[in-house]
Structure formats: C-alpha cells, structure tokens
Amino acid sequence: MSYSDDISIDQFALDKEMLKQAKLVKEYGEKWAEAVYEKDRAKNRLELHKAEKNLHIRQFPKDYGFSTKPNEDAIKNLVTVDAKTQELQRVFDNKQKLVNKLITAKAAFSQKGYDLSNLAELWKSNYWADPGRKVDTDSLASDMGKRAILKNLNMKPRLLQRRKNGEKE
C-alpha cells in the first residue's frame, strides 16, 4: 500500500482501521528509525571525507596550487567545491529529507489515531444510523448556548460571594 492509502480512514470499517493502526505506527516508526540511522551514517561519511580532504590539502598544498601554506578559508573552500564532498552532501541532504518526511508521517499517524477515536465515538452515538433523522440544530445550538451562559453566570465571583453570605439573588 501507499502512504496515502495508509493514512486514509474508511469510516465504515472502523474496526479494521483500528486494528491496522498500531501496525502502521510501528511500521512507519521503524522506517523513521532506519532513515535516521542512514542519515547519521551519511553525515559521518561526509564529515570523514571533509576531514581527510582538509588534511590532504594541508599536507600537500602544492598539489592544490599553493606556493605557501594555505589559510583556513582557502582550505574550507577547496573542501566545499570538491566533487566527492558535494556528492556526499547531496546524499546526506536526501537522507535528511526522508527523515523529515517520516517525522511528518509519524505525526499524521498520531492524528489518525485521534481521528479514529473520534469516529468511534460518533459511531457509538449512532451518527450514521439514521441519515433521514431531522435534528433542529438551531434550537439545539440555542439550548446549548443558554446552558453555557447560565453556567457562566452562576460562576461569577460576585454571585458566589452573595450566595456565601446568604443574600438573595
């Protein structure tokens, strides 16, 4: 399967989706761990090559066109423009890109887990059971709004103090 197939949810097969979720999280977590390992190895190869190239330039400056001892900037620039350094840098950058993509995938699977929980709650409340059911959402929202306002009013510090002191509201 592809990543887009793995991350999508079939809302009418929540049981199957939930069962495969842990497997997918493990699978992509292992891919991420392997990608981090490979990226670290690529970084080590790059740094080793840079160090060896730097040392070679210092030991044999005449091979690189220097008549005197080269300065740090000249050595750094030669190491940077070296073809093998550039190739190893490209490899490292690609490995880093894969790690970043897998970090995003891990976050997406975490979100998918939350989404599955929310969809299961909707299923338990018979959200899909009766699509023809008429619900007066305006009055429902109005009732919820009134309850929230009353709850807020009942929690006002002045009112709570008056109740504590036994005063009438």
N, C-alpha and C positions, 0 to 999 in steps of 0.2 A: 504494500500500500504506500501511497504518497503521504507526505506531511499534511497536505490539505485534507486528505481523507481521514487521517488520524486525528486531526484537530476538530473536525466537524462532529456534530451530535445528531443522531437520529432520535428525535423526541418521541417517536412511537416504539422505540426499542431501548428504553432507558436501562432495563436490566442488563442487556448485552453491553451497552455503553459503559455502565458502571463496572462490570466485570473486567472489561478490557482496559479501563483507565489506569489501574495500578501497573499493569504490564507495560503500557505505553510510557508511563512516567519512568519506570525502571529502564526501559529500552533507550529512551532519549537521554536519561541521566548517564547511562553507560556510554552513549555516543559522545556526550559532552566531556566526560572524564577522559576518554580516549583522545578527543580533539585537544584538550588541554595538555595532555602528555605529549602529543605530537608537536604542538605549538612550542612547548618548552624545549623539546629536542631540537627543533628548527632554530630557536633562539640561541641555544648553546652552540650549534654548528656555526651560526653567523658570528657570534662573539669569538669563538675559537679562530675562525678564519681571519677576522679583523685583527686579532692579537698576533697571529702568525705573520700576516702581511705587514703589520706595523713593525714587528721585529726584523723581518727580512729587509724592509726599507732602511731601517737603522743600521743593520749590519752591512748592507751593500748599497749605499747611497749612489755610487757611481752607476750602478745598473739602472737607476731611475733618472739619470741625467743631472745629478747634483755633483758639483765640484767640492762643496764644503758640506758640513753637517747640516741636514735639513731641519727647519723649525717644526714645531708641533702642528701648526696649521697646514703646512705643506704635506706632512705625513698623513694627517687626517684626510685631507682632500684626495690624496692618492689612494688611500684605502677605500674611500667612498666611491670613487669612479671606477674602481677595479671591477671587471666584468663578473667575476665569481662572487664578489661581495654583493653586487646588485642582484644577481640571480638568487643568492641565499636570502637576501632581504625580501624579494618577491615571494619566495616560498614561505617565509615567516609571516608576511602580511596576509597571505591566503589562509594560512593556518589560524591566524588571529581572527580573520573574517568568519571562518567556520565556527570558532568558539563563540563569537558574538551572536551568530545566528542560532546556535544551540542554546545559549542563555535565553534568548527570546522565546525559543520553543519551550524551554522549561517553564518560563513564566506563563506561556499560553496554556500549557497543560495544567498548571495550577489553577488558572482561571477556569479551564474546562471542568475541573473538579468542583469548583464553586457553582458553576452553571448547572452541572448535573444534580447537585444537591437542591438547587432552587427549582429545577424542573421536576424533581421527585416530589417536592412539597406541593407544586402546582397539581401534579397528578393525584396526590393524596387528597387534595381538596376538590377533586372531580372537575378540574379546569377543562378537560377535553371531553367530559362525559356527555354534556348536553349542549351542543353548539346552538340550538334553537332557543335556548332559555333567554328570556328577556330580563335584563337587570337594569333597573333605573339607576344609572351611575351618577346622575346629578343629585338625586336625593341621598344616595349612599355617600357621596362626597360631602354633601351638605351636613349630613348627620355626623360624619367623622370630623368635619371641621368644627361643628358645635361642641362635640365632646372634647376636642383638643382645646378650644377656647375656654370651656368651663374648667377643665383640668388646670389650665394655666392660671385662671382667675383664682381658683381655690388654693393655689400655691403662692400667692402674693404675700410678701412679708407682713404688710400692714394687716391684712385679713387674718393671717395666722396669729399675730400678736393680739388682735381683738378677740379671737376665739379663746386664746390662752387666758386672757383677762376676764373672760365671761361676758363680754359685751355683745349686744345684738348686732347682727349684720346689716 
